[in-house]
Amino acid sequence: MKTLRAFITFITVLCSLGIFTFPSAHANIQTYLDSNYDSWSRASYFGRGEHPVIPRQENDNISSVLNYSNTKVTYYEDGFFRGRQFEFSWSINDLTGFATNLHWGETWNDRISSVKVH
């Protein structure tokens, strides 16, 4: 019983840090490692709230975002809501063509590190 309790506590801590996420019926956005919402590269689901740390395998690797509810989302270049940012209220199928608030030649592809879902 102690082992199960320790495991549940461990998973709870990982979820609260945003390192491990479960799909939720209340998820507002879903991230993908490839463009065009490639189902084989599905990454995390994010519900309303602040997500200061994106799981390691996705950090700076997101290429498309599916916004289920057209909720306003702020995306940040660095963890803990630092660096350049942009807000969007709909899905983005390919971040390679998206360059809001970046320098010439830069795109948001493989650049997102934290998210706020409003």
N, C-alpha and C positions, 0 to 999 in steps of 0.2 A: 504494500500500500504506500509506503514511503517513497518508493521508486516512481510510482505513478504520479504522486503528488509533486515530486521534484520535476518530473517531465512536464507536467501541465504548467508549473510555475515557469520553467525554462521557455516553453513555447509562448506563454503569455508575455514574458519580457521581450522576446524576439518580435512579437507582433506589435507591442507598444513602441518599439524602436523603429518599426517599419522595415525590419530586416526579413521578416517572414509574413506573408499575407495569405488570407484565404479568400476565394471568390465570395462575393456577397450579393444578395438580392438587392441591397441598397447601394451598390457601387455606382459611382457617377462616371468614372473614367476607367479605361483599361489601356495599358501601354503595350506596345509591341516593339520587338527588337529589329524588325524589318518593316519596310514601307508597305502600304496598301493593306494594313491589318492582317498580315500573313499569320494564319491560325497556328502554324507550327512554331512561331516565334512569340507566342503570347507571353506576356510578362506579368505585371501586377495589376490588381484592381485597387482603386483608391476611392474611398467615400468622402463625404464632407469632412473638412477639417484640415489640419496642417500635417504635412508629411516632410519633416526636415531632413530625413535621410532616406534615399532610395536604395533598395537592396543592391549589394555589391555587383552582381552580374548585370544589372540594368543601368547602374550609374554611368552616365555619359555613353549609353548605348541605345537609347530610345530613338526609334525612327518614325513611328506613327502613333497617334493617340485617338482612341475612339471615345467620344463624349456622349454617353447614353442619354443625358437629360438636358443638354445644352446649358449646363451650369457654367458660370464664370469660373475659370481656373487660371491661377497665376503660376507660371513655370519659371524656375530660377536656374541660372547657370551653375551655381555652386550650392553645396549643402548648407543647411540651416538658413535658407532664404537670403543668401548673399549673392553678389555679382549681378550681372545684367538679367533682366526679366522681361516677360511679355504676358499679356492676358488674352485669353481666347475663350469663346463660349460655344464652340462647335468642334467637330472632329477635324483632325489634320491627317490626311492619308500619306503624306510624304514630307517629312521635315527638311529634306534636302532643298526644297524650293522655298523655304520659309526663313526670312532673315530679319524680322522686325527687331529693332534695337541692337543690331550687330554691325560690325565694320564691313566694308565692301569685301565680298568674296567669302564671308563666313555664313554659315547657316546654323539652324538649331538642331540639325541632325547629329546625334551622338553627343549632345551637349547638356541635356537636362539632368540636374542633380537633386532638386527638391521641388515640391509641389504644394500649393494651397488650393483646396477645392472649396469655393465659397457657397 
